[in-house]
Amino acid sequence: MFKKEMGKRIKEVYNKMGICFPRSVGNPYQAFVTNFHSFLRFAEENDGKAPVYISANSYHTFTFKKDPRNPFRKAPKNILLERLFFDIDEGTFKEKIESIRRMSKFLIKKKIAFFIIHTGGKGFHLHILLEPTLYDITLLRDSDGEILEDRENDLKTMVATVQNYFSRFITIDPTCVGDVRRLLRAPFFLYSRDGVETGRRSMPLLVKDIKKLTENNMEILQRGTFTLPKSVNYKKYNLFELFRLLKIKDIKKYAITPRTPKEKIDEEELEISDITRTFVEIVRYKYPGVYNELLSVNPDHMARYVMASVFYNLYGYNIELFEKIYVEMGTNVGYVDISNKDRRIQQVRYIFGKGADVPGYKKIKRWGLCIECGRCS
């Protein structure tokens, strides 16, 4: 099993790898985690029992799908594009190593930030680190339901164009081309597939090891090292800069532009009153004691904390949307007070900034916010 004391070192390496949160995880069923602590808890529960997958990129904010079967089903609204991901598992082991050598040589020559992961099985993952850039991936429709703009598909096309450029060096798994939501094996966790374990972990591959790596000496990858190659410190480009650097033509045909972190509600989303109603229902169903406290004129501080942490785990870092919901709860719905806006936003920034988990039922009970409904027994 994975040792908890390794968590701090893994977090440091993940930061160097550009892995930030919120992110989706899976084994293989997907869920969202909002911070490294939540991810580590998920990984500890599954390491050695099931594959530990993590998304290639992170998400900034979330919205709810209009799904009558599951009104609480959330989906990413924005994606923070951090990397180009290449799954190298085609051909013989020798062919895979040769392609990695060619690709590494080119990236080192261009001083493009990258690193390579050995999956623990027979394949390799190559990551080209990008300058983290936020993109809106919502689907715009008109009043008749016709698609006006598929922003995620535009982004996928742009990513696939850059990935296909590198097909001259490596044989790319076609299923990962353009897939900005791709799940991949999380570094440092045990490899397993179809219930079969190799006993090896997914580990970084140093550039110097590429020259001497063969199918018979793969144990050099299992040294337990947390060292990353110097190539992770090379320059990080955004997609448009890579287009220019690699001299890829037709850059002007891509109309998609990065989005700023500041949020606004798009026309295809639920109206703010519907979002507020959905959020209140989630709090009422999962945390009825907190819900009752929010009915008071001046709710308990810890009830507000639980409400903010629930919001963060649903929607991500979206202070503007939180403020809209909070104000509507205090005016139209009849919950909470809405005075002292500056102080409230300051506290919410702090809670969101540390990626707060929703407190467990035992802690909520200790705070006096439990109505003994039996849900947590």
Secondary structure, 3 states (H helix, E strand, C coil): CCCHHHHHHHHHHHHHCCCCCCEEEECCCEEEECCHHHHHHHHHHHCCCCCCEEECCEECEEEECCCCCCCCCEEECEEEEEEEEEEECCCCHHHHHHHHHHHHHHHHHHCECEEEEECCCCCEEEEEEEEEEEEECCEEECCCCCEEEEHHHHHHHHHHHHHHHHHHCCCCCHHHCCCCCCEEECCCCEEEECCEEEEEECEEECHHHHCCCCCCCHHHHCCCCCCCCHHHHCECECHHHHHHHCCCCCHHHCCCCCCCCCCCCCCCCCCHHHHHHHHHHHHHHHCHHHHHHHCCCCCCHHHHHHHHHHHHHHHECCHHHHHHHHHHHHHHHCCCCCCCHHHHHHHHHHHHHCCCCCCCHHHHHHCCCCCCCCCCC
